[in-house]
Amino acid sequence: MENKNKIRIIPIFTYKNNVLVKSVNYSNYRNVNSILPVIRLFNKRNVDEMIFLNLEDKIDYNLLENFVNEIDYPITYGGSIQDIETMKKIFNMGFDKISINSLLYTNIELVKKASSIFGKQSIVGSIDIRKIYIKNDTNNIDNNFTYKCYYNNGKIDSGLTIYEHLENIIKSDCLSEVIITVIDNEGAFSGFDTYLYTSLKDFNIRILVNGGGNYNEDNILKTIKNKNIYGLCFSSLFFFKQYTPNNIKQLLIKNKINCVNKHLC
């Protein structure tokens, strides 16, 4: 079925302290720049929202206040969220959504409670997955594989496949949408995993695609063909290559695909 959704183009900013950082496959993090000058630049570009993921074990609320004051677009925050009071403080500062990862495995009841308080439209699930090849009876790896979910920044194996995890999330009815990051592709410019997203096409949940984005037109167009894809997330492509959100939107417009704020391109 043709995807008639208005596709959103979303930069993701991962940071430690006040420094924007990037990795490859969630390892070998390197500093990119102080984060505030970068978000000021992106605030002038045709993005649809911004997502901030804090990699520290504590939350710098002064920095979050700077984000809110500097940005004119909808903003999402994720990282070190463990209780309702923290969520309430973040929303009261002016954030539109929070992103939840580890709690989806360790305390789904808390996420349900948060959904009942703040509304599920305010909560985004963040899912990190790895492509795992399965050995056959002769102990050789063949073409059989699955996608396993990890949390705590990709360090802990949840024991669940992406399909099992999504079924649990849908059953809980506590999220508006999910960001799916393929750790194997993250920061590698290898392209989105089109096989994965095709295999998820029948799940009744809104999906934001992340991990491995590059400017391969065929790869982008194949990724967004399914009706439950609502957005494309990029970081390295925008930070290290000569591409902007407008480049992505112009590609979509050229191929008669709906996108947000296309009149600004």
C-alpha positions as CSV (number, residue, x, y, z in Angstrom):
1,M,0.0,0.0,0.0
2,E,1.2,3.5,-0.8
3,N,2.4,5.5,2.1
4,K,0.3,8.7,2.2
5,N,1.7,10.0,5.5
6,K,3.4,13.3,5.7
7,I,7.0,12.2,6.2
8,R,8.9,14.2,8.9
9,I,12.6,14.8,8.6
10,I,14.2,14.8,12.1
11,P,17.8,15.4,13.1
12,I,18.9,13.5,16.2
13,F,21.4,15.0,18.6
14,T,23.3,12.7,20.9
15,Y,25.4,14.5,23.5
16,K,27.5,14.2,26.6
17,N,27.6,17.2,28.9
18,N,27.2,20.1,26.4
19,V,29.1,18.4,23.6
20,L,27.5,16.8,20.5
21,V,29.0,13.4,20.0
22,K,28.7,10.7,17.3
23,S,29.7,7.1,17.1
24,V,29.8,4.1,14.8
25,N,27.7,1.2,16.0
26,Y,27.4,2.8,19.4
27,S,31.2,2.7,20.0
28,N,34.2,5.0,19.5
29,Y,32.3,8.2,20.3
30,R,34.0,11.3,19.1
31,N,33.2,14.9,19.9
32,V,31.6,16.9,17.0
33,N,31.1,20.4,18.4
34,S,29.5,22.3,21.3
35,I,25.9,21.4,21.0
36,L,24.3,24.9,21.3
37,P,25.9,26.4,18.1
38,V,24.8,23.3,16.1
39,I,21.2,23.5,17.2
40,R,21.1,27.2,16.5
41,L,22.1,26.3,12.9
42,F,19.5,23.6,12.6
43,N,16.8,25.9,14.0
44,K,17.3,27.9,10.8
45,R,16.8,24.9,8.6
46,N,13.7,23.2,7.4
47,V,13.4,20.4,10.0
48,D,10.2,19.1,11.4
49,E,11.3,18.5,14.9
50,M,14.5,17.7,16.9
51,I,15.3,14.8,19.2
52,F,17.9,15.1,22.0
53,L,19.4,12.0,23.5
54,N,21.5,12.4,26.6
55,L,24.2,9.8,27.1
56,E,25.1,10.9,30.6
57,D,23.8,9.3,33.8
58,K,22.4,12.6,35.0
59,I,20.3,15.4,33.5
60,D,21.6,18.9,33.1
61,Y,18.4,20.9,33.3
62,N,20.2,24.2,32.6
63,L,21.2,22.8,29.2
64,L,17.6,21.5,28.6
65,E,16.4,25.0,29.3
66,N,18.8,26.3,26.7
67,F,17.3,23.8,24.2
68,V,13.8,25.0,24.9
69,N,14.8,28.7,24.6
70,E,16.8,28.2,21.3
71,I,14.4,26.0,19.3
72,D,11.3,26.9,17.5
73,Y,10.4,23.3,16.5
74,P,8.8,20.5,18.5
75,I,11.5,18.9,20.6
76,T,11.9,15.4,22.2
77,Y,14.2,14.6,25.1
78,G,15.5,11.1,26.1
79,G,18.1,9.9,28.6
80,S,18.2,9.1,32.4
81,I,14.4,9.2,32.8
82,Q,13.5,6.9,35.6
83,D,10.4,8.3,37.3
84,I,7.2,10.4,36.8
85,E,8.7,13.5,38.6
86,T,11.5,13.7,36.1
87,M,9.1,13.4,33.2
88,K,6.9,16.1,34.7
89,K,9.8,18.4,35.1
90,I,10.9,17.9,31.5
91,F,7.4,18.6,30.1
92,N,7.0,21.6,32.4
93,M,10.2,23.0,30.8
94,G,8.5,23.0,27.4
95,F,9.5,19.7,25.8
96,D,6.8,18.2,23.6
97,K,7.7,14.6,24.0
98,I,10.0,12.3,26.0
99,S,11.8,9.3,24.5
100,I,11.9,6.1,26.6
101,N,14.2,3.1,26.0
102,S,15.3,1.0,29.0
103,L,12.0,1.4,30.9
104,L,10.2,-0.4,28.1
105,Y,12.0,-3.5,29.3
106,T,12.5,-2.9,33.0
107,N,9.3,-1.1,34.0
108,I,6.6,-1.0,31.4
109,E,4.0,-0.3,34.1
110,L,5.7,3.0,34.8
111,V,5.5,3.9,31.1
112,K,1.8,3.0,31.2
113,K,1.3,5.3,34.2
114,A,3.1,8.1,32.4
115,S,0.9,7.5,29.4
116,S,-2.2,7.9,31.5
117,I,-0.9,11.1,33.0
118,F,0.7,12.9,30.1
119,G,-1.0,11.2,27.1
120,K,0.5,8.6,24.9
121,Q,1.0,11.2,22.2
122,S,3.8,12.6,24.4
123,I,5.8,9.4,24.8
124,V,8.1,8.0,22.1
125,G,9.6,4.5,22.4
126,S,13.3,4.2,21.4
127,I,14.3,0.8,20.2
128,D,17.9,-0.3,19.5
129,I,18.4,-3.5,17.6
130,R,21.1,-5.7,16.2
131,K,21.0,-8.1,13.3
132,I,21.8,-11.5,14.7
133,Y,22.8,-14.4,12.4
134,I,21.6,-17.8,13.5
135,K,24.0,-20.8,13.3
136,N,22.7,-24.0,11.7
137,D,23.2,-27.6,12.8
138,T,26.8,-27.7,11.4
139,N,27.7,-24.6,13.4
140,N,28.0,-22.5,10.3
141,I,26.2,-19.2,9.8
142,D,23.7,-19.4,7.0
143,N,21.3,-16.7,5.7
144,N,19.0,-17.1,8.7
145,F,18.9,-14.1,10.9
146,T,16.7,-12.1,13.2
147,Y,16.7,-8.7,14.9
148,K,17.3,-8.6,18.7
149,C,16.6,-5.7,21.0
150,Y,19.2,-4.2,23.2
151,Y,19.0,-1.4,25.9
152,N,21.3,0.7,28.1
153,N,22.8,2.2,25.0
154,G,23.0,-1.1,23.2
155,K,24.9,-2.9,26.0
156,I,22.2,-5.2,27.4
157,D,20.5,-8.0,25.4
158,S,16.8,-7.8,26.2
159,G,16.2,-11.4,25.0
160,L,13.4,-10.1,22.7
161,T,13.2,-9.8,19.0
162,I,12.0,-6.6,17.5
163,Y,8.8,-8.4,16.6
164,E,8.1,-9.6,20.1
165,H,9.0,-6.2,21.6
166,L,6.7,-4.3,19.2
167,E,3.9,-6.7,20.0
168,N,4.3,-6.0,23.7
169,I,4.4,-2.2,23.1
170,I,1.3,-2.3,20.9
171,K,-0.5,-4.4,23.5
172,S,0.5,-1.9,26.3
173,D,-1.0,1.0,24.3
174,C,1.2,3.5,26.0
175,L,3.2,5.1,23.1
176,S,2.6,7.4,20.2
177,E,5.3,6.0,18.0
178,V,8.8,4.3,18.0
179,I,12.2,5.3,16.8
180,I,14.0,2.2,15.6
181,T,17.8,2.3,15.3
182,V,19.8,-0.5,13.7
183,I,23.0,-0.5,15.7
184,D,24.9,-2.3,13.0
185,N,24.2,0.6,10.6
186,E,24.4,3.5,13.0
187,G,26.9,6.1,11.9
188,A,28.2,3.9,9.1
189,F,26.4,5.6,6.1
190,S,25.4,2.1,4.9
191,G,21.8,3.0,4.3
192,F,18.6,2.1,6.0
193,D,17.8,-1.6,6.4
194,T,14.9,-1.9,3.9
195,Y,14.4,-5.6,4.6
196,L,13.7,-4.8,8.3
197,Y,11.1,-2.1,7.6
198,T,9.4,-4.2,5.0
199,S,9.1,-7.0,7.6
200,L,7.5,-4.5,10.0
201,K,4.9,-3.2,7.6
202,D,1.9,-5.0,9.2
203,F,2.6,-3.7,12.7
204,N,0.0,-1.1,13.7
205,I,2.4,1.5,15.1
206,R,4.0,4.6,13.8
207,I,7.7,4.1,13.0
208,L,10.5,6.7,12.8
209,V,13.5,5.2,10.9
210,N,17.0,5.8,12.3
211,G,20.5,4.4,11.8
212,G,22.7,4.3,8.7
213,G,21.1,7.0,6.7
214,N,22.9,8.1,3.6
215,Y,21.8,9.9,0.4
216,N,21.1,6.9,-1.7
217,E,17.8,7.8,-3.3
218,D,16.6,4.3,-4.0
219,N,17.3,3.3,-0.4
220,I,15.4,6.2,1.1
221,L,12.4,5.7,-1.2
222,K,12.2,2.0,-0.5
223,T,12.4,2.6,3.2
224,I,9.4,4.9,3.4
225,K,7.1,3.0,1.1
226,N,5.3,1.2,4.0
227,K,2.2,2.9,5.4
228,N,3.5,2.8,9.1
229,I,6.6,4.9,8.3
230,Y,6.1,8.5,9.5
231,G,9.6,9.9,9.6
232,L,13.3,9.7,8.8
233,C,15.9,10.5,11.4
234,F,19.4,11.6,10.5
235,S,22.5,12.7,12.3
236,S,25.9,11.8,10.7
237,L,24.5,12.5,7.2
238,F,23.7,16.1,8.3
239,F,26.8,16.6,10.5
240,F,29.6,15.1,8.3
241,K,28.2,15.3,4.7
242,Q,27.0,18.1,2.6
243,Y,23.4,17.3,2.9
244,T,20.6,19.2,4.6
245,P,17.0,18.4,5.5
246,N,15.9,20.3,2.4
247,N,17.8,17.8,0.2
248,I,15.8,15.0,1.7
249,K,12.5,16.8,1.3
250,Q,13.3,17.8,-2.3
251,L,13.9,14.1,-3.1
252,L,10.5,13.2,-1.6
253,I,8.7,16.0,-3.4
254,K,10.3,15.0,-6.7
255,N,8.9,11.5,-6.2
256,K,5.5,12.8,-5.2
257,I,5.8,11.7,-1.6
258,N,4.1,13.8,1.0
259,C,6.3,15.6,3.6
260,V,5.9,18.3,6.2
261,N,6.6,21.9,5.3
262,K,7.3,21.1,1.7
263,H,6.4,24.7,0.8
264,L,9.6,25.9,2.5
265,C,11.8,23.8,0.2
